[in-house]
Amino acid sequence: MTIFVTQSDEEQGFRPCTHDFQTNCGNCRLNSICLPLALESDDIQLLDDIIQRGKPLQKNQFLYREGDDFQSVFAVRSGTLKAFRTTDDGREQVTGFYFPGEILGMDGISNNMHASSARALETAAVCEIPFSSLEKLSAAMPNLQRHFFQLMSREITEDQQLITLLSKNSAEERVAALMLSISARNARRKLSATKFRLPMSRVDIGNYLGLTVETVSRVFSRMQKLEMLAVDNKEIEILDIDGVRNLANVSN
């Protein structure tokens, strides 16, 4: 995941999370924020037995497409993916970004069909978890079922937050809120919350936040002039976290 962060895992005392598909739930350092949370070692092995790990996705490669039959959910192990839907006039609408330790593909549960597409923004490794096997395992493991429900709840909450961003907030608030989201997600992985590399383009950011590319660039420039951020293309350093929070109109 050193692709994403400016400060390397080695510098922070962590073993790098490679794209090695031989990784298992027991030795993956993301297991504290992924599905194995609070599971006993024997239970982790049972979960690991149903997980499928293939070769890494290459940049722009699809994990699944809108309309595909729903069979599995996916845990991101390294790299970053974006989810998007296609509008009636054929345009792409970005609906989310998924970082290591996060689960995607849950949009297909209700209708047994994926409601969006997912594509790699960079080389990415994922763990495929067949949903039918996960259902059976969850019935026997209350902790696993509870944690999966928590992940689903987080997904719903983030969707609601995006709706709020798009309906009420200014361009500055939207960009600041996204920076805080990435910061918090980095911190959850015990990586730097203030220095990171954006895996998505300005075009994707604008699409996700309902802004033009020019507006996104202007907001970054303004935040840099206010000494809230240091911006070097995709390299971001948050210099004034309280200032960014104030701009995003959120409490500390």
N, C-alpha and C positions, 0 to 999 in steps of 0.2 A: 504493500500500500504506500510505499515511498513515492509512487507516482503522484499521489494526491497531496502529501504534506511536504512542506519545505524542510521541517526538522525531521530527520530520519528516525526510524524506529530504534536503530542501534544507539543513536545519541540519547534516546530516552530510556535505554535499558531493556528494550523489547526485542524479541526475536522477530525478524522480518516475516510477514505473512506472504509467502510466495504463491504462485499460481499452481503449485504442485497438487495434482488431483489425488495423491496418496494421503493427504491430510485427513485426519479423522476427528470426530467430535471431542475425543478425549484429549488430543494434543493441540487443537485449534485454540489460539489465544482469544478468539472472539466468542467462545462458548459462554461467557458470562453475560453477553447481551443478546445472544441468539437463542434458539429454542432450548438448548440444554440447561438453561438457568434453573438452579435449585434441584436438579436431578441427581440421584445417587449414581455412583460409577457403573453399577450393573444396568441401570435404566439408560444411561448414556450409551452404553454398548448396544442396547436394543434399538435405540433411535438411530445409531450409526449404521446398523444393519440394513435399514430401509432406505438410507440416503444414497443417491447415485451421483457420482462425480465424473464428469467428462472433461474433455480438453477445454482449455480457456477459450472464451469468446474473443474474437479480434474486434478492433475498433469498427463500429458501425454494423456489426453482425447482430442479427435479431435473436433474442432468446425465445420469444413467441410473438405472434401477430394477432391483431384484433380479429376476432371471429374464430380463432383456433379453438378446438375442443379443450376444455379445462381438465387437466389430469394431475397437475402438480403445483405446489408452491415452491419458491426458490429462495435460498438464503445467499446473499452476496458474501463471498469470502475475500475477494480482492477486486480492485477496480471500482468503477461507478457505472450505473446504468440509468437511462431515462425512460420514463413511461410516457406515452402520448396516444391521443386519439385522432382520428381523421374526421374533419368536419364535413358537412354535406357538400361543400364546394371543393373538397379535396385537399384542404389545407391541414397542416399538422398543428395540433394543440398539445403542448407539453403539460402533463398532469402531475409529474413528480420526478424526483431524483433519488436514487437508492445507493447508499454507501455500504461499505463492509459491515457485516453484522445485522443488516436489515433484511426484512422479508418482503418479497414482491410476488405478484401473481394472484393475490387473494381476490382480485376483482372478478375472477371467474367462478367463484363458489356459488353465487346465487342462481345463475342460469346455465352452469356447466359450459360456459363459453367465455373466453377472455374478452373483456370490454375495451381493452386497450392493447397497444403493442409495447414491447420492451426491447431496447437496443443498447448495445454497449457504447459508452462514450470513450472508452479506452480499453486496453486489454483487461479482461475481467474473468474471474473464476467464480462459479456458482455451485451450490449444492442443490440438487434437485430432490424434493421430498414428495413422493407420490401421495396424493391427498387421501386416497382410500386406505393406504397403510397407516398414515398419520391419524386418521379417524379411529381406527382400531386400537392403535397404541395409546392414543389419548384417553380412550375409555378405561384403560387399565392403569393410567398414570394421571391422577388428578392434577399434580403439579405441572405436567406438560400441557394438559388441557387449559388450565388456568393461565399459563404464560402465553399460550397461543391466543386466547381471548384478549389478553392484555395487548398483544401486538396488533390484533384487529382493531381494538379500541383506539390505539395510537394512530392507526391509519385513518380512521374516521375523524378523529380530532384534527389531524393535520389537513384533511380535506376541508373541514369546516373553517380552519384558520385561513386556508387559501381563499375560500369564498369571501371571508371577511376582508382579506387584503385587497381583493379585486373590486369589492363593492364600495369600500369606504376610504381606503388609505391613499395617501399621495405617493408619487413616484419615489420620493426619498424614504418614506416609511416602508414601502415594499422592498426596496433594495436592502435597507438596513435590517429588516426582518429576516431576509434570506441569509445575510451574513451571520446573524445571530443563530439561525437554525444550523448552518454549517458548523459554526463554532461549537454549539452544544453537542452536535453529533460527533464531532472530533473528540471532544472531552469525554464522551461516553466510551470511546475507544481508547482512552488514556493517552491521547495524542495532543499536540499543541492546540489550544483553543484560540490562539491569537495569530498563528502563522500557518497558512495553508495555501495550496494551489487549487484554483477552481478547475474542476474537470470538465465543466460545460462552457460553451461559447457564450459571447454576449448575445448572440441571436437566440440561443436557447433560454437564457435568463430573461430576455425581453418577452419571448413567447410565453414563458411560464408566468411571468408577473403582469402580463397584459400591457407591456410598454414597448416602444420602439427601441431599436438598437441605439439610436442617437440619444434618446432619453437616458438609457442605462449608462452610456458613456459619460453624459453630463453629470449624472448623480455621482458616479465614481470620482469624477474630477472635483466636484464640490466637496465631497467627503474628504478628499485628499487635501484640498485647500484649507478645510477646517481642522486638519490634522487628526481626523478620526481614523483614517486608513492610510496606509502606504500601499500604493497600487503600482505594480510593474507587470503589465500585461495580465497574465493569469495568477501571478503571485500576489497574495494579499497578506498584509499584516494589520491587525486591529491595534491601533495605537491608543485609542480612548474608548474602552468598552462601555463606560457609562454614557458617553456622548452618543454612541451608536444605539444604546438602549433608549435614550431620550428621543433620538430621531425616529426610532421605530415605535415610539409611544408605548413602551412596555416598562413595567416596574423592575427594579433590580432584583 
